Amino acid sequence: MRNKQEWFDKKVAAVPQEIMTEVQLSAEIIARIDAILKEKHMTQRDLARKMGRSEAVISRWTTGFPNLTLRSIAEISCALGEPLITIPQK
């Protein structure tokens, strides 16, 4: 078992930092969408209807690690009435 863990750790260490950052950002956005849905007592179905999208699209966006575009992030933010991303102001 230890050899499997060492192998896994080596593979993870070899992943480029930009990929690790992308995965982390995706996970944070998915968690934010989920938190807002819960806070507003909404389901993925509710979000799909509000956005005029299929439930399958919303499901893909909220599970796994989607490659969300800025446009889709903006659409989701508008539909939820909450920002998904904030940019620090100087």
N, C-alpha and C positions, 0 to 999 in steps of 0.2 A: 504494500500500500504506500509506503514511503516513497518508493521510486515513482509511482504515479503522481504523487504530489510534487515531487521535485521536477518531473517532466512538465507538469502543468505550470508551475511557477516560472520555469524557464521560458515557456511559450508566452505567458502573459508579459514577462519582462521584455520580450522581443517585439511586442506590439508598439508601433510608433506612438509618440505622445499625442499627436494630433488625432489619432484614432481613439485613443483613450479619452481625450477631451470631448470628442464628438459623442461618444457613447454616454459619458457623464451628463452632457448637456441634454441629450435626448431623454435620458432617464429623469432628469429634473423637470423638463417640460411635461412629460407624461404624468409625473407625480403632481404637478401644478394643475393640470387639467382635471385629474381625478379629484383633487382636493376641492376645486371650485365646484365641480359637479355635485359632490357630497354636500358642500356648504349651501348650495342653492337647491338641494333636494331634486336634482335633475338626473336623468339617466342618459346613457349614450343615445338611446332612441330619441329622447327629447332634444338633444343637441343636433342629431341628424335632421330631425324635422325643422328645427330652427334655421339650420344652414342650408336646407334643401339638398342634402346629401343622403346617400344610402347609409344604412346602419353598418354595412360592411366597411365602408370607407372610414367611418368614425372608429370602428373596432380596430382597424389596421393602425390608425393614428394613436390609439390609446393602449395598445398592447405591443410588445416587442420594442424594436428601436426603429421607428419610422424615420425617413429622411424628409422631415418637414421643411417646406420652403418658407421664406419670409411671408409670402402671400397667404399660405395656409395658416401660419401662426397668427397673422393679422385677422383672417376670417374667423378663426376660433376665438380669438380675444374679443372681437366685436360681438359674436354670438353669445359669449358668456358674460359680456359686459365687464370684463376684468382683464388686466394685462397678464400675459403669460411670461413676458420678459421685461425687465426694467434695465435701463442703461444708466449707470451712475453719472450724475451731473457734477461738473467741477465748480 
